[in-house]
Amino acid sequence: MRPSEQSALLWLRDREGDGVFIRKGSVLLAGGEVARVHRRTWNSLEGRDLVEFYAGGVRCRITLAGGAVNLVGVTPAPSWDDVLEEDEIEHDHSGFCNA
């Protein structure tokens, strides 16, 4: 696994292991923070069965295999410092947010 994948996995694990893709599916929001991680990194983790996409690909969560990865000594990926504006998030009737 690449260091960027390890950092992304740790970032998500530190935020309860579940998030939602926003900004047209390009970035992941979890625990009130936006991961500074490229979508292709999440796609790679999903290809390794370490995270799974669900709810039509809008949400992402760590799998059991992803939770079992030893990430001791790994530095988590950074979060973006900017705050999302409410008008950047579209709410649908299912309770999920899409951007």
C-alpha positions in Angstrom: 0.0 0.0 0.0 1.3 3.5 -0.9 2.0 6.0 1.9 -0.8 8.3 0.5 -3.3 5.4 0.9 -2.1 4.7 4.4 -2.5 8.3 5.4 -6.0 8.6 3.8 -7.1 5.4 5.6 -5.9 6.7 8.9 -7.5 10.1 8.3 -10.9 8.3 7.8 -10.4 6.0 10.7 -9.7 9.0 13.0 -13.1 10.4 11.9 -15.3 7.4 12.8 -14.6 5.6 9.6 -17.4 7.0 7.5 -17.8 10.0 5.2 -19.7 11.5 2.3 -18.3 12.7 -1.0 -19.0 16.3 -1.7 -18.1 18.9 -4.4 -19.4 16.7 -7.2 -17.8 13.6 -5.6 -14.3 14.9 -5.7 -13.5 15.2 -1.9 -14.5 13.3 1.2 -16.2 15.0 4.2 -16.0 13.1 7.5 -16.3 14.2 11.1 -16.9 17.8 10.0 -13.6 17.9 8.1 -12.7 17.7 4.4 -9.8 15.3 3.6 -7.0 16.7 1.5 -6.9 13.5 -0.5 -7.5 12.9 -4.2 -10.5 10.9 -5.2 -8.2 8.4 -7.0 -6.7 7.5 -3.6 -10.1 6.6 -2.3 -10.8 4.6 -5.5 -7.5 2.7 -5.0 -8.5 1.9 -1.4 -11.8 0.7 -2.6 -10.1 -1.5 -5.2 -8.1 -3.1 -2.4 -11.4 -3.7 -0.4 -10.1 -1.4 2.4 -13.0 1.0 2.1 -16.4 0.6 0.4 -18.6 3.0 -1.4 -22.3 2.8 -0.7 -25.5 4.8 -1.0 -25.0 5.0 -4.7 -21.3 5.8 -4.3 -22.0 9.0 -2.4 -20.7 7.6 0.9 -17.5 5.8 1.9 -16.7 3.7 4.9 -13.8 1.6 6.2 -14.3 -2.2 5.7 -13.3 -4.8 8.3 -10.1 -5.4 6.3 -9.3 -1.6 6.3 -9.9 -1.5 10.0 -7.4 -4.3 10.5 -4.5 -2.5 8.7 -1.7 -1.6 11.1 -1.2 2.1 10.7 1.2 2.6 13.6 3.7 5.3 12.7 1.6 6.6 9.8 0.8 10.3 9.7 -2.8 11.0 8.8 -3.6 13.0 5.7 -4.2 16.7 6.3 -7.7 18.3 6.2 -8.6 21.4 4.2 -8.8 24.5 6.3 -11.6 26.0 4.4 -15.1 25.8 5.6 -17.9 24.7 3.3 -20.5 27.2 2.5 -24.1 25.9 2.9 -24.8 26.8 -0.7 -22.1 24.3 -1.8 -24.0 21.4 -0.4 -27.2 20.1 -2.0 -29.5 18.1 0.2 -31.7 15.4 -1.2 -34.7 13.8 0.4 -32.8 10.8 1.7 -30.9 12.9 4.2 -27.6 12.5 2.4 -25.7 15.6 1.2 -24.4 15.9 -2.4 -22.3 18.6 -3.8 
